[in-house]
Amino acid sequence: MKTVTRLLLIFVFYTPLLATVKMPDLFSDNMVLQQNSVVKLWGKSSTKTTVSVKVSWTNTTFSCSPKVDGTWELSIFTPKGSFTKHNIIISDGNALTLKNILIGEVWFCAGQSNMAMTFTGYRNETIAHAKEEIGRANEESGIRMFNAEKFSSYELIVPPKGQWLVSSSKNLSSFSAVGYYFALRLKRELNVPIGIINSSLGGSTIEGWLNQSNIAKYDDYPMNASIPDSISYLRPNVMFQGMVRPYRNYSIKGIVWYQGEGNVGRPSTYQQKLIDLAYLLRFTFDNEELPFYLVEIAPYRYESIVSPAQIREAQFAASQSLYFSGIVSTNDLVPVEEADRIHPSNKQSIGDRLANLSLLETYGFDTLEAHSPSFERMEMIGDTIVLHFKNTYKGLQNEGEEITGFELGNEQHEFHPVRATFGKDQHSIVLIVGNQTSTPAIRYCFKNYQVGSVKNSSGLPLIPFRTDQWAE
């Protein structure tokens, strides 16, 4: 009996005290913090005494006093990014240690299923070269991903829930493929760790990511829409509350947005809602210059006639209306055998293009040619139309023997293919249209599914467009 009592006393006196300070999942082992910044940490203490924070990159001790309810928040500075592994010790008398922390660049990746799609793929839909990518994954690469727990609630979720994962072969099957490839290229060029907060939900509409005041401006998707719990992800405002606002105090470099399929059929308000979303996210993360980069929805054989093309048109127009914004085209990434797949297998090209756009526009790699060519203007010269484009760089090029994708519209609003050739300077395209009594309507790949053949000298596809504004 004495032996048992002695053992119990030893256990009591030698068992470490449990930490009483609590942190959101966002602050945990393996996280990445934004470099060269003042970043916020926050949590809750049950002791309500002074909370102190010690970080391994400086001898400075940071401290604050909790509020009456035990919540606390303080700011710390971060150094230049590196692959050095750091620790953070948070203590209110009992210490909590966060380990294996990296300092680098942090990006917020949001949207619906094409952003959410992991290397595991979906049923009957795979990611190209997923097995090889998983096989060569390296947890020491410096790429980390926080998978935000998916919420579709009208209530603010506090604290944010999820998990930071290192990019090991074991974990890569849980990584957003677009987010990973985006991070992989950034890491190679910037030579610092990259953290991705993956906050995406399949099937979600843009209204789910907007707040109530934004939604109140429109009558096509009201806040009081009767949407059952079984499809709660279609409710307006819910992703903003559960998957954006909880992260508002975490320092990020920019936002990548891949969504639009959920709004096919309602294109008329999409451009303005994208603009509203960009301003809302910048306000939420307290950075009016926060980069906001979009992915064009891919060619796909939707049931509707042209509304997917109008969504793409709205995406491009929004990206041109916003400062610190841009778009990557996917027009060339869906071969005919994948025309009935709403989740194309080629996610690497999307991630690479997003990274190149970011490297050019956010990080100042000004020699990169990262923009797709886009329609600028047209002129009538005799029986021809000459189309002029932006971002042709060293000139336009074509895949295949003939230039495909261009159509001419008649007075009955019927469109038919038209012969196209390159102009002498290789920066324009000439259409032979015959005598025209009125300004003709020209379209390029303005359909549900049509893969064009025109690219610029960097191999980026011409963005689909139209010169008319006909309703159908």
N, C-alpha and C positions, 0 to 999 in steps of 0.2 A: 504493500500500500504506500509506504514511504517513497519507494522508487517511482511509482506512478505519479505521486504528487510532485516529486522533484522534476520529472520530465515535463509535467504541465507547466510548472513555473518557468522552466527553461524556454518552453515554447512561447509563453506569454511575453517574456522579457526580450527574446531574440527575434520575434516576428516583426518585420518592418511595418511601421505605421502606414496605412493606406492613404494615398493622396486624397485630400478633401477638395482640391480644386478640380473642377470639371471643365473640359474643353469640347467644343463641337468636333465632329468627325473630321472636319476640314483641317483641323490642327492635330496632326497625328504623325506617327512615324512615316517616313518616305515622302513627305510633302515637299513641294517646290515653292519658294518664295521669290517674288519679283525682285530682280537685282537693282542696285542703285536707287533704292526707294525708301520712303518712310511707310512701313506697313503696320496694319493694326492687328493686334491679338485681342481676343475676348473670351470670356468664359464665366464661370460661377464658382463662388467659394462658400462653403458651409460654415467656415469659421468667422467670416466677416472681418478678418484682420488684414493687414497690409499684404498685397500680392506683389511678389518680386519676380523678375524675369532675368535670367542670366543666359547669354548666348555665347557660343564658342568662338565667334569671330571678333569679339571685343571684350575688354575688361569692364566695360560699363555695366552697371546694374540698373535696370529699369523697374519702376515700382508705381503702384497706385493703390488707392483705397476703394474697396467695393462699395456699391450703393446699398441702401437699406435692404433690398431684396437679395443681396449677395452677388449680383452681376457686376462685372468689371470689364474695363477696356483700357488698353494702353497702346502706345505706338513705339516701334523700334525702327532703327535704320538698318538697311541691308547693304553689304558691300557689292563690288563687281562680281558677276557670276563666275563660278568655277565648278570643277567636279570634286572639290573638297567636301567631305561629308561632315555636317555640323550637328550639334546637339543644342536643345533649348531646355532649360530647367525652369519650371514655373512652380512657385512655392507660396503657400499661405501658412507656412509652419510645417506642412507635410508636402514633400516635393513630388512633382510629376515631371518625368524626363521624356522628351520627344527626341527620337534618334533618326540617324540616316537622312538628314535634311539637306537639300541642295538649294543653291541660290542660282537663279537663271531667269528665264522668260516664262511668263504664265499667260495662257490664252484660254478664253471661254468659248467653247464650241457648243452651239445649240441648234435646235431644229427638230425635224421629225425622223422617220425611219432610215433615210439614207445617211444621215449623220449618226444615228444610233447604231447602225449596222456594224457588228463586230466581225472579227476574223472567223467566227463560227459560222457566219452567214445565216440565212433564213431557210425555211423549208423549200427545197428545190431551187434555191438561189445561193450561189457560193461567191466568195471573194476570190478573184483571180490570184493565183500563186500564194494562197493563204498558207498552205502547208510549208512551203519553202520559207516564207517570212517568219512563221512561228519557229521553224527550226533554227534560224540564224539570230533570233532575238537574244539580246544580251542585257541582263539586269543592270550591268554597269554602264550602259549606254548613256545614262543621264536623262532618259525619257521616262516621265511618270504621268499617270493618268488618274484623276479623281472621278470616279463614276458616281454622279449625283443620283441619289435614290429618286425614283419616279413618283411624283405626286400630282394629283389632279384635284386639289382642294381649294375652296374659296378662302380658307384661313391661311395666314402666314405660318410657314413651318419653321419653328425655332426649337433647337438649333438645326442647321442644315445637316443632312445625313448622307453618308456615302462612304467611300473607301479609296485611299491612295494606293495605287498598285505600281510596282516597278515593272519594267518591260522585259520580263523573263519569258522563256518559252511556255512556262506554265500559265502565266497571266495573260499573254497576248490574245488568247481567244476571247478575253473579256474587254479588249480595247476597241474603241471606235476605229475602224479602218481608215476613214478619212482623217480623223484626228491624229492617228499615229503617223501616217505618211506625211502629213503637214508638219508634225513635230520633228520627224526624222530628218527632213530636208532642212528645216530651220537649224536644227542642232549641228548638222554638218557644216553649214555656212557660217553660223554665228559662233560655233565652238563653245557654247554654254549649255547647261541643262535646260530642258524644256518641260514645263508642266502644263497639262491640258485638263481643264475642268469640263468634263463631258456631261452636259445637261440637256438631254434630248429625249423626245418621247414620240414613238411611232404613231402616225395617224393624227397628230395634233394640227390644229389650224393656227394661223397667225393670231387670231383673236384670243386664243388661249394664252398667248405670250404678251398681250397688251394689258394695260390696267383699265379700271372702270371708266375713268374720264376719257380715255381714248375711244373706248368702245361706244360710249354715249354719243359720239359724233356721227355714228353711222346707223342706218336702219336695216341693214341687210343681215345682221347677226347680233340681235339685242342681248343684253345682260340677262334678261328674265326669260330667255328661251328655255323651253321645257325639255331638258335633256336627262334621260334616266341615268342612274348610277352605273349601269353596265357599260355605258360609253361616256363616262364623266370626263375623259380626256378631250372631248369635243366642247366642253363648256368654256365660255370666254373667261379670261382673267386667271384661270386656275394654275397654269404653268408659271405665269409671272409671280404669283403669290408663293408657289411651292418650290419653283426651280430656278428663279432668278433673284428675287428679293433676299432670300437667306444668304446670298453670296455678295451682297452689295458692298460690304466693308473689306472684302478680300482684294488685294491689289492685283490687277491684271494689266496686260499690255494691250489687248484688243479682243475683238469678237469675230468669230466666223459663224455664218448663218447659212444653213442648208435646209430649206423648207419651201413649200409652195404647192406640192401635190395635193395637200389637204384643202387648198383653196381653188382648185380647178373647178370651174362651174360658176365661180363668183369673182371674175377678174377685174370688174370695174373699179373696185375700191382698193385693190391690192397694192398698187403703187404708193398711194398715200399712206396706207397702213404700214408699209415697209419703212417709209420715212418717219412715221410716228414711232415705230419700234426703235429705230436707230436713235432718235432723240430721247426716248424713254430710257433706253439702256445707258446712254451717256449721262443722263441725269441720275439714274440709279447708282451707277458706279462713280459718280462725281468727277467726270472727265469729259468736257465738251468736245475734246479732240480725239476721243476713243475711236480707233480704227474699226470699221464695220465692213467686212468683206462677205460677199454673197456667192452662192453657187447656183448657176442656172439649172432649173429642173431639166432632166434628161429627156431626149426623145422617147416616146412611149405611145403605144396604140391605145389611147383613151377612147372611150365610147363617144364622147362629145366631139364636135367638129373642129373648132379652132380655139376654144377657150384655153387649152394648155399653151398655145402659141401666144395668146394674150397675156398669160401669166409671165412668160419669159420676157415679153415686151415690157411689162410692168417692172420686172426685176431690173432689167437693164436701165430703164428710165429712172428708177429710184436711185440706182448706183451713180448715175450721172448728175442727179440733183443734189446729192449729199457731198459735203467735204469729207475727206479722210475715208473714202469708200471706194469700192471697185467690185467687179464681178468676174468670175471665170466661167467660160462657156464649156458645155459638155456635148456640143452638137456632134462631135466626131467620135464619141466614146461608146456608142451603142451599135454594134453590128446588127445586121438584120436578124440573125439567129437569137438576139436578145430583145427584139422589138416588143415582145409581150412580157418583158420583165420590168417592173417599175423600180427594181433595185439593180442597176447595172453592176457587173462584176468588177469593172476597172475603177477601183477607188484610188489607186496609186497616182494616176495622172491628175485626178482632182486635187489630192493632197499636195502634189508637187506644184501645180499651178497656183493654188492658194498660197503656198509658201513663197513662190517667186514673186507673186503680187505683193505680199507682205514685205519681202526683202527689198523690193523696189520702193514701195510707197511709205513704209514705216521705218525701215532700217537704212534707207539711203543708198542701196546698191544700184546706183544710177546707170550702170552699163547693162543691166538686165533688160531684156525685151519681154515683158511679162503681160502685156495687154493683147487681147484678141483684136483683130481688125473689126471695125464697125462702120456702118453706113454713115456718110457725111452729107452728100448732096448728089443730085443728078442734073444733067443738062441734055437738051435735045440738039442734035447736030444732024440735020438732014433726016434720013430714015433710021437713025441710030440713037440710042440713049447711052450716054457715058456716065457710069456710076463711079463716084469718088469715095474713098474710104480713109479713115484714120488708122493709125497704128499698123501700117503695112510694113514698116521698117525697111528692109532691103528690097522689098517687093513681094507681090502676091505669087502664090504657086498653087498648083492643082494636083490632086490625087486622081490618077486615072487619065485616060486619053481625052475625055470631054469634060468641060465644066458643067456640073449639074446643080440643080437646086433653084434656079431662077425661073420665075413664071411671070407672064404678062396677063393682066386682067382686062376684060372688055366691059362694055356698058351694061351688060347683064350680070356683072360681077362674077363672071366665070373666068377661071384662071387656067392657062395652058403653058407648058414648058416653052421657053424661048432660048434661041441659040445665043451663047455667050462666048466671048473671046477676051483675052487680056489686051489692054491698051499697050501702046508702044513702050511706055515707061514702066510697065509691069506693076503700076500702082493703081490702076483703074481697070474697070471691066466694061466692055462694049457690048450692048445688046442690039441686034438688028430687028427692028420692030415695024418697018414699013411706014407709010404715011399715016400720021395720027391727026385727027381733028381736035382732040382734047389731050390734056396731060394724062399719060397712061399710068396705070397702077402696076407697080412692080413689087413682087414678093420674093423672098429668099428663105426657103425652109420654114415657111410660116405655116406649119402643120403640126398635127399631133406627133407624128413620127416621120422625119425625113432627115437623112444624113447628107449634108452638103459636101462638096469636094474642095472648096476654096480655103486656103490657109495663108498666113503670112510667112515671112522668112524664118520665123522662130517655130513654125509648125503649129501655131495656135489657130483654131477654126474661126471663120467669119461668123459673127453673131447674127442669128436669124433676124430678119427685119421685114417691114412693109412700108410702102410709101402712101398707101391709102388709109382711110379711117372708116372703112365700111363695117357695118355692124356684124355681118355674118363671117 
